[in-house]
Amino acid sequence: MRTNEFTRLFNIRFFLIIIVVLFLLNFGIEKVKWPAVCTQNEATPVSVGTQVSTVPESSKVWDAIDGVGYQFKNSSTEVVLDKRFEELNNLPLCENLKMAKIEQEVKNKIDDLKKQFFECISPIVSRWKGNPTAMNIEWVSKARICDHLPIFKSIGVVPFANLHEIKWAILPKCKEENVMVTLGVGHDTYAEEKLNKTLPNTKFYGADPIVEPNRQMYSEFGKFFPFAIGREPGFTKFRVLPNQHQKTRAYRFEDVTTIPFVYFLSDILKLKKIDFAWFDIEGGEFQFLDQLHRDGPLDQKGVTICQMNLEVHSKFHPPGAQVFYDFIIRVLVEKRYVFLQSLPTDVGVHRMFFVNVENEECVAKFFQTF
């Protein structure tokens, strides 16, 4: 008797539990406060050219690790192209442009530019002979003097600002497909979006080991690759900004998948000429700076970089001070690049803009009216 009564009471309780669960599933779920999800970047970028992305909103939802990370916002703002877009879209084709009449004039001006620049920067760098640490700390205050050379005003360097810094570029003087490579997206694509709205027919390639929100942001207008760029393949400890650290901007060191620099540009992207390279990888740049020199691995693969924004982070990688010192000495010897726009970020952290004045295709494309 007691067994039957116990069984009956158990069945009643079980039945009541089932009813409560069904009630909650059918009527209560809408009242549960789930973590907010977001959809689209506040400053909606355009795809290459003029069209806005048509990716369904449902596919743009992602989960931050703690539900707090980068917040995308809906935006109904009309896409407005830069006023230079049509002008650049109507430039003569690079392949059809006849350079014969101005070739020697351009070469003469480039030679003058190089002469003035290296006469300015060489004695400054010589003061740091044998002292790479001092050079990294004092770099901006001393080297930026050469930014004010009058001849630099003639080359037309223009800014493209993002949330935390400014990237620099010289816009082309003839029309062809342009290539932009970003190493270190850093949860901020405002500068790339502005370039996309300014320069027609540009392909964008970006890499960052932190997948979200970088994948979603960069994929709106370009191709995103979820790994770090370094010297060797494998796992490397990189300084990165996790998605859940958006408010504090607290970087940390993590082991991330790494792809070799030259392999990425030559074998994966299969590039021969990069018009705009923006490198900001929190110390990872020291792994491949020596590969940019004449007859180095990049040259051996036939890859040319016309313009390069580079941020140097010796503060977070002290051995990098020597790497940067050696890199600058080689730049002065080879005279392939001139550099300007040296700007401070922190002690031992600074940004620079390099321009290739050696490669004939780069000179023809960006210095024709110089």
C-alpha positions as CSV (number, residue, x, y, z in Angstrom):
1,M,0.0,0.0,0.0
2,R,2.7,2.4,1.0
3,T,4.6,1.6,-2.2
4,N,1.6,2.3,-4.4
5,E,0.9,5.6,-2.6
6,F,4.5,6.6,-3.0
7,T,4.4,5.8,-6.7
8,R,1.2,7.8,-7.1
9,L,2.6,10.9,-5.4
10,F,5.8,10.6,-7.5
11,N,3.8,10.5,-10.7
12,I,1.7,13.5,-9.6
13,R,4.8,15.6,-8.8
14,F,6.5,14.6,-12.0
15,F,3.4,15.5,-14.0
16,L,3.2,18.9,-12.3
17,I,6.9,19.5,-13.1
18,I,6.3,18.7,-16.8
19,I,3.4,21.2,-16.9
20,V,5.5,24.0,-15.4
21,V,8.3,23.4,-17.9
22,L,5.9,23.4,-20.8
23,F,4.3,26.6,-19.5
24,L,7.7,28.3,-19.3
25,L,8.7,27.2,-22.8
26,N,5.5,28.3,-24.4
27,F,4.8,31.6,-22.5
28,G,7.7,32.6,-20.4
29,I,10.7,32.5,-22.8
30,E,10.0,35.9,-24.4
31,K,10.4,37.5,-20.9
32,V,13.9,36.1,-20.4
33,K,16.6,38.8,-20.8
34,W,19.2,37.3,-23.0
35,P,22.6,39.1,-23.6
36,A,22.2,41.7,-26.3
37,V,23.6,40.8,-29.7
38,C,24.6,43.3,-32.4
39,T,24.5,43.5,-36.1
40,Q,26.4,46.1,-38.0
41,N,29.2,48.6,-37.6
42,E,28.0,52.1,-36.8
43,A,29.9,53.5,-39.7
44,T,28.7,51.1,-42.3
45,P,31.5,50.5,-44.9
46,V,30.9,49.9,-48.5
47,S,32.1,47.0,-50.6
48,V,34.9,47.6,-53.1
49,G,33.7,50.3,-55.4
50,T,30.3,51.7,-54.4
51,Q,27.9,49.0,-53.3
52,V,26.8,48.5,-49.7
53,S,27.1,45.0,-48.3
54,T,24.0,42.8,-48.7
55,V,24.9,40.2,-46.1
56,P,21.7,39.2,-44.3
57,E,21.5,40.7,-40.8
58,S,20.9,37.2,-39.3
59,S,24.4,36.2,-40.4
60,K,26.1,39.1,-38.7
61,V,25.2,38.0,-35.2
62,W,28.1,36.7,-33.0
63,D,28.7,36.0,-29.3
64,A,31.4,37.8,-27.4
65,I,33.1,35.6,-24.8
66,D,31.6,37.6,-21.9
67,G,28.7,39.2,-23.8
68,V,30.4,42.6,-23.6
69,G,32.8,42.8,-26.5
70,Y,32.6,45.1,-29.6
71,Q,29.1,46.5,-30.1
72,F,27.8,46.8,-33.6
73,K,25.0,49.2,-34.1
74,N,22.3,49.5,-36.7
75,S,22.8,52.4,-39.1
76,S,20.6,53.8,-41.8
77,T,23.2,56.5,-42.8
78,E,23.4,56.9,-46.5
79,V,26.8,55.9,-47.9
80,V,28.6,59.0,-49.2
81,L,31.6,58.6,-51.4
82,D,34.5,60.9,-51.0
83,K,34.5,63.8,-53.4
84,R,37.7,62.5,-55.0
85,F,36.1,59.2,-55.9
86,E,34.9,60.3,-59.4
87,E,38.1,62.1,-60.1
88,L,40.2,59.1,-59.4
89,N,37.8,56.9,-61.3
90,N,38.3,58.9,-64.4
91,L,42.1,58.9,-64.4
92,P,43.9,57.6,-67.5
93,L,44.7,53.9,-67.4
94,C,48.2,53.2,-66.1
95,E,48.9,50.7,-68.9
96,N,48.0,53.3,-71.5
97,L,49.7,56.3,-70.0
98,K,52.7,57.5,-72.1
99,M,55.5,58.3,-69.6
100,A,58.1,59.2,-72.2
101,K,57.7,63.0,-72.0
102,I,57.8,63.2,-68.2
103,E,59.9,60.2,-67.3
104,Q,63.2,62.1,-67.0
105,E,61.5,65.0,-65.2
106,V,60.1,62.6,-62.7
107,K,63.4,60.8,-62.2
108,N,65.1,64.1,-61.6
109,K,62.6,65.1,-59.0
110,I,62.9,61.7,-57.3
111,D,66.7,62.1,-57.2
112,D,66.3,65.5,-55.7
113,L,63.8,64.2,-53.1
114,K,66.2,61.4,-52.1
115,K,69.2,63.7,-51.9
116,Q,67.4,66.2,-49.6
117,F,65.9,63.5,-47.4
118,F,69.1,61.4,-46.9
119,E,71.2,64.5,-46.3
120,C,68.7,65.4,-43.6
121,I,68.2,62.1,-41.9
122,S,71.7,60.5,-42.1
123,P,73.5,62.8,-39.6
124,I,70.6,62.4,-37.2
125,V,70.8,58.6,-37.3
126,S,74.6,58.7,-37.0
127,R,74.2,60.2,-33.5
128,W,72.7,56.9,-32.3
129,K,75.5,54.8,-33.6
130,G,75.8,51.7,-31.4
131,N,72.8,52.8,-29.2
132,P,69.6,51.3,-30.6
133,T,67.7,51.7,-27.4
134,A,68.3,55.5,-27.4
135,M,67.3,55.7,-31.0
136,N,63.9,54.0,-30.4
137,I,63.1,56.2,-27.4
138,E,64.2,59.5,-29.1
139,W,63.2,58.7,-32.6
140,V,60.2,60.9,-33.1
141,S,61.6,64.1,-31.5
142,K,64.7,63.9,-33.7
143,A,63.6,62.2,-37.0
144,R,60.4,64.2,-37.6
145,I,62.6,67.3,-38.4
146,C,63.0,65.9,-41.8
147,D,59.2,65.7,-42.3
148,H,59.3,69.5,-42.8
149,L,61.5,69.4,-45.9
150,P,59.7,71.6,-48.5
151,I,60.0,69.0,-51.2
152,F,57.8,66.6,-49.1
153,K,54.9,69.0,-49.6
154,S,54.9,68.3,-53.3
155,I,54.2,64.5,-53.1
156,G,50.7,64.9,-51.8
157,V,50.6,62.7,-48.7
158,V,47.0,62.6,-47.3
159,P,45.6,61.3,-44.0
160,F,43.1,58.5,-43.5
161,A,42.1,58.5,-39.8
162,N,40.7,55.7,-37.7
163,L,39.6,55.8,-34.1
164,H,43.1,55.8,-32.5
165,E,45.6,57.0,-35.2
166,I,46.2,58.3,-38.7
167,K,47.3,56.2,-41.7
168,W,48.9,58.0,-44.6
169,A,48.8,57.5,-48.4
170,I,49.7,59.1,-51.7
171,L,46.8,58.7,-54.1
172,P,47.5,57.3,-57.6
173,K,47.9,59.5,-60.6
174,C,46.7,56.8,-63.0
175,K,44.0,54.1,-62.9
176,E,44.4,50.4,-62.4
177,E,43.4,47.8,-59.8
178,N,44.8,48.8,-56.4
179,V,45.9,46.5,-53.6
180,M,45.7,47.2,-49.9
181,V,47.0,44.9,-47.2
182,T,46.3,45.3,-43.5
183,L,48.3,43.3,-40.9
184,G,46.7,43.9,-37.5
185,V,43.1,45.0,-38.0
186,G,42.7,45.9,-34.3
187,H,38.9,46.1,-34.2
188,D,39.1,49.4,-36.2
189,T,38.5,49.7,-39.9
190,Y,37.5,53.3,-40.2
191,A,40.7,54.2,-42.2
192,E,40.2,51.4,-44.6
193,E,36.5,52.3,-45.0
194,K,37.5,55.9,-45.9
195,L,40.1,54.7,-48.4
196,N,37.4,52.3,-49.9
197,K,35.1,55.3,-50.4
198,T,37.9,57.4,-51.9
199,L,39.7,55.1,-54.3
200,P,37.8,53.0,-56.8
201,N,38.7,49.4,-57.8
202,T,40.7,48.5,-54.6
203,K,41.1,45.0,-53.2
204,F,41.5,44.8,-49.5
205,Y,43.2,41.9,-47.6
206,G,43.4,41.9,-43.8
207,A,44.9,39.5,-41.2
208,D,44.5,39.4,-37.4
209,P,44.6,36.4,-35.0
210,I,41.6,37.8,-33.1
211,V,38.7,36.6,-35.2
212,E,35.8,38.7,-33.9
213,P,35.0,41.5,-34.4
214,N,37.8,41.8,-37.0
215,R,36.3,39.2,-39.4
216,Q,32.9,40.9,-39.4
217,M,34.3,44.4,-39.8
218,Y,36.9,43.7,-42.5
219,S,34.7,41.3,-44.5
220,E,32.3,44.1,-45.2
221,F,34.7,45.4,-47.9
222,G,37.6,43.0,-48.1
223,K,39.0,39.5,-47.5
224,F,39.8,38.6,-43.8
225,F,42.4,36.0,-42.7
226,P,42.2,34.8,-39.1
227,F,45.9,34.4,-38.2
228,A,49.0,36.4,-37.2
229,I,51.8,37.2,-39.7
230,G,55.3,36.5,-38.6
231,R,58.6,34.9,-39.6
232,E,57.9,31.2,-39.2
233,P,54.7,29.0,-39.4
234,G,53.3,27.6,-36.2
235,F,52.3,29.0,-32.8
236,T,53.8,32.3,-31.7
237,K,53.2,34.4,-28.7
238,F,51.7,37.7,-30.0
239,R,50.4,40.8,-28.1
240,V,46.7,40.9,-29.1
241,L,43.5,42.8,-28.1
242,P,40.8,40.2,-27.2
243,N,37.3,41.0,-28.1
244,Q,36.1,41.1,-24.5
245,H,38.7,43.9,-23.7
246,Q,37.0,46.5,-25.8
247,K,36.4,49.0,-23.0
248,T,39.7,48.8,-21.3
249,R,41.8,48.3,-24.5
250,A,43.8,45.8,-22.4
251,Y,46.2,43.9,-24.7
252,R,47.7,40.6,-23.6
253,F,50.1,38.0,-24.9
254,E,48.6,34.8,-26.4
255,D,49.8,31.9,-28.5
256,V,48.3,32.4,-31.9
257,T,48.5,30.6,-35.3
258,T,51.2,32.3,-37.4
259,I,51.8,32.4,-41.1
260,P,55.1,33.5,-42.6
261,F,55.1,37.1,-43.9
262,V,56.5,36.4,-47.4
263,Y,54.4,33.2,-47.8
264,F,51.2,35.1,-47.0
265,L,51.8,37.8,-49.5
266,S,53.3,35.7,-52.3
267,D,51.8,32.2,-52.0
268,I,48.5,32.8,-50.4
269,L,47.5,36.2,-51.8
270,K,49.7,35.8,-54.9
271,L,50.5,39.4,-55.0
272,K,53.3,41.1,-57.0
273,K,52.7,44.7,-56.2
274,I,51.1,46.1,-53.0
275,D,50.0,49.7,-53.3
276,F,49.2,50.3,-49.6
277,A,50.5,48.2,-46.7
278,W,49.4,49.1,-43.1
279,F,51.3,47.1,-40.5
280,D,50.3,47.4,-36.8
281,I,50.9,44.1,-35.1
282,E,52.1,45.0,-31.6
283,G,55.8,43.9,-32.0
284,G,55.3,41.2,-34.6
285,E,56.7,43.5,-37.2
286,F,60.2,42.8,-35.9
287,Q,60.0,39.3,-37.2
288,F,60.0,40.4,-40.9
289,L,61.5,43.9,-41.2
290,D,64.7,42.4,-42.5
291,Q,62.8,40.7,-45.3
292,L,61.9,44.1,-46.9
293,H,65.4,44.9,-48.0
294,R,66.9,44.7,-51.5
295,D,67.6,41.1,-52.6
296,G,65.7,39.8,-49.5
297,P,63.0,37.1,-49.4
298,L,60.3,39.6,-50.6
299,D,62.4,40.6,-53.6
300,Q,63.2,37.0,-54.3
301,K,59.5,36.4,-54.7
302,G,59.1,39.4,-56.9
303,V,56.8,41.3,-54.4
304,T,57.0,45.1,-54.3
305,I,55.5,47.4,-51.6
306,C,54.9,50.9,-52.9
307,Q,53.7,52.5,-49.6
308,M,53.9,51.3,-46.0
309,N,52.5,52.5,-42.7
310,L,54.4,50.9,-40.0
311,E,54.0,51.0,-36.2
312,V,57.1,50.0,-34.2
313,H,56.6,48.5,-30.7
314,S,60.0,48.1,-29.1
315,K,58.4,48.8,-25.7
316,F,56.6,45.4,-25.8
317,H,59.5,43.6,-27.4
318,P,62.9,45.1,-26.2
319,P,65.0,43.0,-28.7
320,G,63.1,44.8,-31.4
321,A,65.1,48.0,-30.7
322,Q,68.1,46.4,-32.3
323,V,66.0,45.1,-35.2
324,F,64.6,48.5,-35.9
325,Y,68.1,50.1,-35.7
326,D,69.5,47.6,-38.2
327,F,66.5,48.1,-40.5
328,I,66.9,51.9,-40.6
329,I,70.6,51.6,-41.3
330,R,69.9,49.3,-44.3
331,V,67.2,51.8,-45.5
332,L,69.7,54.6,-45.5
333,V,72.3,52.5,-47.4
334,E,69.9,51.1,-50.0
335,K,67.9,54.3,-50.5
336,R,64.8,52.3,-51.6
337,Y,62.5,54.1,-49.2
338,V,62.1,57.6,-47.8
339,F,60.0,58.0,-44.7
340,L,58.1,60.7,-42.9
341,Q,55.2,61.3,-40.6
342,S,57.0,59.9,-37.6
343,L,54.5,60.2,-34.8
344,P,54.6,59.1,-31.1
345,T,52.2,56.5,-29.6
346,D,54.1,55.7,-26.3
347,V,57.7,55.6,-25.1
348,G,59.4,53.2,-27.5
349,V,56.3,53.0,-29.7
350,H,55.9,55.2,-32.8
351,R,54.4,55.2,-36.3
352,M,56.1,56.0,-39.7
353,F,55.1,56.2,-43.3
354,F,57.5,54.7,-45.9
355,V,57.4,55.5,-49.7
356,N,59.1,53.4,-52.3
357,V,61.1,55.7,-54.6
358,E,63.1,53.0,-56.3
359,N,60.6,50.8,-58.1
360,E,59.6,52.2,-61.5
361,E,56.0,51.0,-61.3
362,C,55.5,52.7,-58.0
363,V,57.1,55.9,-59.1
364,A,55.1,56.0,-62.3
365,K,51.8,55.4,-60.5
366,F,52.2,57.8,-57.6
367,F,54.7,60.5,-58.7
368,Q,53.8,61.3,-62.3
369,T,52.7,64.9,-61.5
370,F,55.3,65.3,-58.8
